[in-house]
Amino acid sequence: MKIGTLSLNINTHDFNYGAVLHSWAFQQYLMRQPDVESVDIINYTTPILEGQSLKHPIVSLLRGINRRGSAIEMLHPVLHRRRYKKFRDFIENNMTVSDKAYTQASLNAAVLPYDTIICESDVTWSAGFFGGHYDRTFFLSLKSMKNMNRIAYAPSMADGEVNEEQSEELKKLLKYPNHISCRETYAVDVLKKHTNKPVKHVVDPVLLLDAEDYEKITGKRIINDEYLLLYLPVDDNAGLRNAAKSYARKYGLKIIDLSTYLKKNDDAEVISLTSAGIGEFLSAIKYASCVFTNSFHAICFSIIFNVEFYGFSRKLSRKVIDICELMGLKERYIGSGKFREQKKIDFEKVNAIWREKRAESEKWLKECLYQNKS
C-alpha cells in the first residue's frame, strides 16, 4: 500500500507546532501498519495561502497573507530565522515529504503514485479558514484521486458553524471521500446532516501514539527549576496570563512562555522561548508542573505526558472545550469566568478513556485501509 496524506502542516501561515506534529504522528502510525510500503506527506499549498513565505514574511505581508503574524515576525528577524531553521530542519530530518510541491491546480492534473489518500486532522474542513469556502482538495475531490481509496481521518470543522451556502457546498463535497470521520464530537451531527454516509468520531493523530513514541524527537529539559508553561498559539488572553502568574507564585514556579507568534516580553517573571522548535515544544510540555494554554494540541500533549493543565477560551474555543469533555476533564476548561484551581487530574482514569477512544479510532481506520484486502 502506498499512501499519500494531505493536511495543513508544512505550508501554513505561521509556525504551528500542532500542525507539524499531527502529520508526523500520523505518518509514524501508518508506517507501522501491515502491507504499508510508503507514506508521503503531500507537499500541498492551499489556494488561499499560495504566495505565502515562512522564510521571508515581508512577501506574505505585501501579498496580504497573515498580515498580523508577518508584521510581528518582521520586527524580530533573528528570532524568526532561528525558528524557521528549526522547523525546516525537523521536517527535512523527520518527515517523508513528496518529491513534488503542489498547488491545487497541479495536484488536480498530477499522476499520483498512491493507491490510498488520506486527508487528516486540523481545520481542513473549516470553510472559515479558507475565506468562507471549503478547499475541495481536502475533501479528496480532485481528478488525480479518482481511483484511490479516499479516507478522511479526523478533519476538524473548527466550531462547526455552516451557513446556507456552505451547507450546499458541503453536501457536494462529502460525496467524494469513501470513508468519513471527524475530530470533534459535535461535528458528527453536522456532517450527518449533509451526507448519508456513516460518520465516525476519532481522536487526533497525535493521540494514536504513546509518550514513549515522542521520546526520539523531544528535546532536553529546558531549565532545572520547576515551571509553569504558558502557551498561546492564537489570541492573547489577559485572564490566562494573570491566572498563570498567580498560580506560579502560589507554588513557587518559574514561567516559560512559548508562543507561535513572536513578541517582545519585558516581564521579569516570564522566560520567553520565542524561537523554540518542535523538540523544545514537546520538552516544555513534558517537564512542566502545569500547562496554561488555549491550544488544542497542547492539551493533547499534556494528556499524553500526563501533565496537569488548564484550557482557556480563544477564538473558536469549541474544539478546546470538546477535548476536555471527551477526556472527562470538563472542569479543566476555563471560559470567561474567574479562574478556579481544581483538584489534581486522575490520570489513571484519563488514560483509560484515552485508550478506549484510541482503540475505537484505530479499529475504524484499519477497516478503511484494508477494506478491499482478503
C-alpha positions as CSV (number, residue, x, y, z in Angstrom):
1,M,0.0,0.0,0.0
2,K,1.3,3.4,-1.0
3,I,-0.3,6.2,1.0
4,G,-0.4,10.0,0.5
5,T,-1.6,12.3,3.3
6,L,-2.9,15.8,3.0
7,S,-3.3,18.4,5.7
8,L,-2.4,22.0,6.7
9,N,1.1,21.2,8.0
10,I,4.4,22.2,6.4
11,N,2.8,25.0,4.4
12,T,0.9,27.3,6.8
13,H,1.0,31.0,7.6
14,D,2.8,30.6,10.9
15,F,5.0,28.2,12.8
16,N,2.4,25.9,14.3
17,Y,3.7,23.0,16.4
18,G,0.5,21.0,16.4
19,A,0.2,21.2,12.6
20,V,3.6,19.6,12.1
21,L,3.3,17.1,14.9
22,H,-0.1,15.6,13.9
23,S,1.2,14.9,10.4
24,W,4.4,13.5,11.8
25,A,2.5,11.3,14.3
26,F,0.1,10.1,11.6
27,Q,2.9,9.2,9.3
28,Q,4.7,7.3,12.1
29,Y,1.5,5.4,12.9
30,L,0.7,4.5,9.3
31,M,4.2,3.2,8.6
32,R,3.8,0.6,11.4
33,Q,0.7,-1.0,9.7
34,P,1.0,-4.3,7.8
35,D,1.4,-4.1,4.0
36,V,2.2,-0.3,4.0
37,E,5.1,0.3,1.7
38,S,5.3,4.1,1.9
39,V,3.6,7.1,3.4
40,D,4.2,10.6,1.8
41,I,3.1,13.8,3.3
42,I,2.0,15.6,0.1
43,N,3.7,19.0,-0.2
44,Y,0.5,20.9,-0.9
45,T,-0.3,24.7,-0.6
46,T,-3.9,25.6,-0.5
47,P,-5.1,28.4,-2.9
48,I,-5.6,30.9,-0.1
49,L,-2.0,30.5,1.0
50,E,-0.3,30.4,-2.4
51,G,2.4,33.0,-2.4
52,Q,2.9,32.9,1.4
53,S,6.5,32.7,2.7
54,L,7.6,31.5,6.1
55,K,11.2,32.3,5.4
56,H,10.5,35.8,4.1
57,P,7.5,37.3,6.0
58,I,7.6,40.5,4.0
59,V,6.4,38.6,1.0
60,S,3.4,37.4,2.9
61,L,2.8,40.9,4.3
62,L,2.9,42.5,0.8
63,R,0.5,39.9,-0.6
64,G,-2.0,40.4,2.2
65,I,-1.4,36.9,3.8
66,N,-1.3,36.7,7.6
67,R,-0.7,40.5,8.0
68,R,-0.5,40.5,11.8
69,G,1.8,37.5,12.1
70,S,4.1,38.6,9.3
71,A,4.4,42.1,10.7
72,I,5.3,40.8,14.1
73,E,7.8,38.4,12.8
74,M,9.5,41.1,10.7
75,L,10.2,43.0,13.9
76,H,12.3,40.1,15.2
77,P,14.2,38.9,12.2
78,V,16.9,37.0,14.1
79,L,14.4,35.1,16.2
80,H,12.3,34.4,13.1
81,R,15.3,32.9,11.2
82,R,16.2,30.7,14.2
83,R,12.7,29.3,14.4
84,Y,12.3,28.9,10.7
85,K,15.5,26.9,10.5
86,K,14.4,24.6,13.4
87,F,11.1,23.9,11.7
88,R,12.7,23.2,8.3
89,D,15.3,21.0,9.9
90,F,12.7,19.0,11.7
91,I,10.6,18.5,8.6
92,E,13.7,17.5,6.5
93,N,15.1,15.2,9.1
94,N,12.0,13.5,10.5
95,M,9.2,13.6,7.8
96,T,8.9,12.0,4.4
97,V,7.5,14.6,2.1
98,S,6.5,14.2,-1.6
99,D,9.3,15.0,-4.1
100,K,7.0,17.4,-5.9
101,A,5.3,20.5,-4.4
102,Y,1.7,21.1,-5.5
103,T,-0.9,23.8,-5.8
104,Q,-4.5,22.8,-6.2
105,A,-4.3,23.0,-10.0
106,S,-1.1,21.0,-10.3
107,L,-2.3,18.4,-7.9
108,N,-5.5,18.0,-9.8
109,A,-3.6,17.4,-13.0
110,A,-0.9,15.1,-11.5
111,V,-0.5,11.4,-11.9
112,L,0.0,10.4,-8.2
113,P,1.8,7.3,-7.1
114,Y,-0.7,6.3,-4.4
115,D,-3.5,3.8,-4.0
116,T,-4.8,5.4,-0.8
117,I,-5.1,9.0,0.0
118,I,-6.0,10.4,3.4
119,C,-7.0,13.9,4.5
120,E,-6.0,14.2,8.1
121,S,-6.7,16.5,11.1
122,D,-6.8,20.1,12.0
123,V,-9.0,22.8,10.3
124,T,-9.0,21.2,6.8
125,W,-12.8,21.1,6.8
126,S,-13.3,24.6,8.1
127,A,-14.7,27.0,5.5
128,G,-13.8,29.9,7.7
129,F,-10.1,29.2,7.4
130,F,-10.3,29.4,3.6
131,G,-12.1,32.6,3.3
132,G,-15.7,31.3,3.6
133,H,-15.4,28.4,1.2
134,Y,-14.1,24.9,1.6
135,D,-10.8,23.7,0.0
136,R,-12.1,20.9,-2.2
137,T,-8.6,19.3,-2.1
138,F,-9.1,18.3,1.5
139,F,-12.4,16.5,0.5
140,L,-10.3,14.4,-1.9
141,S,-12.4,15.5,-4.9
142,L,-9.6,16.1,-7.4
143,K,-9.3,14.2,-10.7
144,S,-6.0,12.8,-9.7
145,M,-7.6,10.9,-6.7
146,K,-10.5,9.4,-8.6
147,N,-9.5,5.7,-8.4
148,M,-7.9,5.8,-4.9
149,N,-9.2,4.7,-1.6
150,R,-10.1,8.1,-0.1
151,I,-10.2,8.4,3.7
152,A,-11.0,11.5,5.8
153,Y,-9.3,10.9,9.2
154,A,-10.1,13.4,12.0
155,P,-10.6,16.6,9.9
156,S,-11.8,19.5,12.1
157,M,-14.7,21.8,11.2
158,A,-13.5,24.4,13.7
159,D,-16.6,25.4,15.7
160,G,-18.9,23.5,13.3
161,E,-20.8,26.6,12.0
162,V,-22.1,26.2,8.5
163,N,-24.2,28.8,6.6
164,E,-26.7,28.1,3.9
165,E,-24.2,28.5,1.0
166,Q,-21.6,26.4,2.8
167,S,-24.2,23.7,3.5
168,E,-24.8,23.2,-0.2
169,E,-21.1,23.1,-0.9
170,L,-20.5,20.6,1.9
171,K,-23.2,18.2,0.6
172,K,-21.5,18.1,-2.8
173,L,-18.0,17.7,-1.4
174,L,-18.9,14.8,1.0
175,K,-19.7,12.6,-2.0
176,Y,-16.0,12.2,-2.6
177,P,-14.5,10.5,0.5
178,N,-15.1,6.8,0.7
179,H,-14.8,6.9,4.5
180,I,-15.6,9.9,6.7
181,S,-14.6,10.7,10.3
182,C,-14.1,13.9,12.3
183,R,-12.1,15.0,15.2
184,E,-14.7,16.8,17.3
185,T,-17.8,15.1,18.7
186,Y,-20.1,18.0,17.8
187,A,-19.1,17.8,14.1
188,V,-20.5,14.2,13.8
189,D,-24.1,15.6,13.8
190,V,-23.2,18.4,11.5
191,L,-21.7,16.1,8.9
192,K,-24.5,13.5,9.2
193,K,-27.0,16.3,8.2
194,H,-25.0,16.6,4.9
195,T,-24.4,13.0,3.9
196,N,-26.0,9.6,4.0
197,K,-22.5,8.0,4.6
198,P,-21.6,6.8,8.1
199,V,-19.6,9.4,10.1
200,K,-17.2,8.2,12.8
201,H,-15.7,10.3,15.7
202,V,-12.0,9.6,16.0
203,V,-9.1,11.0,18.0
204,D,-6.5,13.4,16.7
205,P,-3.4,11.6,15.1
206,V,-1.1,12.7,18.0
207,L,-3.2,10.6,20.3
208,L,-2.6,7.5,18.3
209,L,0.9,7.4,19.7
210,D,2.2,6.9,23.3
211,A,4.5,9.2,25.2
212,E,7.4,6.8,24.5
213,D,6.9,7.3,20.8
214,Y,7.7,11.0,21.1
215,E,11.0,10.4,23.1
216,K,13.2,10.5,19.9
217,I,12.0,13.9,18.9
218,T,11.7,15.5,22.4
219,G,14.4,17.9,23.4
220,K,16.3,18.0,26.7
221,R,14.8,19.7,29.7
222,I,15.0,23.4,29.2
223,I,15.5,24.6,32.8
224,N,16.2,22.7,36.0
225,D,13.7,24.7,38.0
226,E,10.1,23.7,38.4
227,Y,8.0,25.8,36.0
228,L,4.5,26.5,34.6
229,L,4.3,26.5,30.8
230,L,2.2,29.3,29.2
231,Y,1.3,28.7,25.6
232,L,-1.0,30.8,23.4
233,P,-0.8,29.9,19.7
234,V,-3.7,32.4,19.0
235,D,-5.4,35.2,20.8
236,D,-3.6,36.8,23.7
237,N,-5.6,36.3,26.9
238,A,-5.0,38.6,29.8
239,G,-7.1,36.4,32.1
240,L,-5.0,33.4,31.2
241,R,-1.7,35.3,31.9
242,N,-2.9,36.7,35.2
243,A,-4.1,33.3,36.3
244,A,-0.8,31.7,35.3
245,K,1.2,34.3,37.3
246,S,-1.0,33.8,40.4
247,Y,-0.7,30.0,40.2
248,A,3.1,30.2,39.6
249,R,3.6,32.5,42.6
250,K,1.5,30.2,44.8
251,Y,3.6,27.1,44.0
252,G,7.0,28.8,43.6
253,L,7.2,28.1,39.9
254,K,9.0,29.8,37.1
255,I,7.0,30.7,34.0
256,I,8.1,29.7,30.5
257,D,6.1,31.5,27.7
258,L,6.2,29.7,24.4
259,S,4.0,31.3,21.6
260,T,3.5,30.7,17.9
261,Y,3.7,34.5,17.2
262,L,7.0,36.2,18.1
263,K,6.6,39.1,20.5
264,K,8.7,41.0,23.0
265,N,8.2,40.1,26.6
266,D,9.5,42.6,29.3
267,D,8.0,40.7,32.2
268,A,10.8,39.6,34.6
269,E,8.7,36.8,35.9
270,V,8.5,35.1,32.4
271,I,11.1,33.3,30.4
272,S,10.3,33.7,26.7
273,L,11.1,30.9,24.3
274,T,10.3,32.9,21.1
275,S,12.5,30.7,18.8
276,A,11.5,27.3,20.1
277,G,11.5,24.3,17.7
278,I,9.4,21.1,17.8
279,G,11.7,19.3,20.2
280,E,11.6,22.3,22.6
281,F,7.8,22.5,22.4
282,L,7.5,18.8,23.4
283,S,10.1,19.2,26.2
284,A,8.4,22.3,27.5
285,I,5.1,20.4,28.0
286,K,6.7,17.1,29.2
287,Y,8.6,18.6,32.1
288,A,6.1,21.3,33.1
289,S,4.5,21.2,36.5
290,C,1.4,22.6,34.9
291,V,0.3,24.0,31.4
292,F,-1.9,27.0,30.9
293,T,-3.0,27.2,27.3
294,N,-5.7,27.8,24.8
295,S,-4.2,25.3,22.3
296,F,-6.0,22.0,21.4
297,H,-2.7,20.2,20.7
298,A,-1.0,21.5,23.8
299,I,-3.9,19.9,25.8
300,C,-3.4,16.7,23.8
301,F,0.2,16.5,24.7
302,S,-0.5,17.4,28.3
303,I,-2.7,14.3,28.3
304,I,0.0,12.2,26.5
305,F,2.7,13.2,29.0
306,N,0.2,13.2,32.0
307,V,0.9,16.8,32.9
308,E,-1.6,19.0,34.8
309,F,-3.2,21.6,32.6
310,Y,-5.9,24.3,32.2
311,G,-7.5,25.1,28.9
312,F,-8.7,28.7,28.3
313,S,-11.0,30.5,25.9
314,R,-10.0,31.7,22.5
315,K,-11.4,32.5,19.1
316,L,-13.1,29.2,18.1
317,S,-13.0,27.7,21.6
318,R,-15.3,24.8,20.9
319,K,-12.6,22.3,20.0
320,V,-10.7,23.1,23.2
321,I,-13.9,22.5,25.2
322,D,-14.5,19.3,23.3
323,I,-11.2,17.6,24.0
324,C,-11.5,18.4,27.7
325,E,-15.0,17.0,27.8
326,L,-14.0,13.9,25.8
327,M,-11.3,13.0,28.3
328,G,-13.6,13.5,31.3
329,L,-12.0,16.8,32.2
330,K,-14.7,19.4,31.6
331,E,-13.7,21.3,34.7
332,R,-10.3,22.0,33.2
333,Y,-11.7,24.4,30.7
334,I,-11.8,28.0,31.9
335,G,-14.2,30.1,29.9
336,S,-14.9,33.8,30.5
337,G,-15.3,33.3,34.2
338,K,-12.7,33.7,37.0
339,F,-10.0,31.0,37.3
340,R,-10.6,28.4,40.0
341,E,-8.0,25.8,40.8
342,Q,-9.1,22.2,40.5
343,K,-8.0,19.1,42.3
344,K,-5.2,17.1,40.6
345,I,-6.1,15.2,37.5
346,D,-6.7,11.5,37.9
347,F,-4.6,10.3,35.0
348,E,-5.3,6.7,35.6
349,K,-8.9,7.5,34.7
350,V,-8.0,9.8,31.8
351,N,-5.6,7.3,30.4
352,A,-8.3,4.6,30.4
353,I,-10.6,6.9,28.4
354,W,-7.8,7.8,26.0
355,R,-7.0,4.1,25.4
356,E,-10.7,3.3,24.7
357,K,-11.1,6.2,22.3
358,R,-7.9,5.4,20.6
359,A,-8.8,1.7,20.2
360,E,-12.1,2.7,18.5
361,S,-10.3,5.1,16.2
362,E,-7.7,2.5,15.2
363,K,-10.3,-0.1,14.5
364,W,-12.2,2.3,12.2
365,L,-9.0,3.4,10.4
366,K,-7.8,-0.1,9.8
367,E,-11.1,-1.2,8.5
368,C,-10.9,1.7,6.0
369,L,-7.3,0.9,5.0
370,Y,-7.9,-2.8,4.4
371,Q,-11.5,-2.7,3.1
372,N,-10.5,-4.5,-0.1
373,K,-8.0,-6.9,1.4
374,S,-8.8,-10.5,1.6
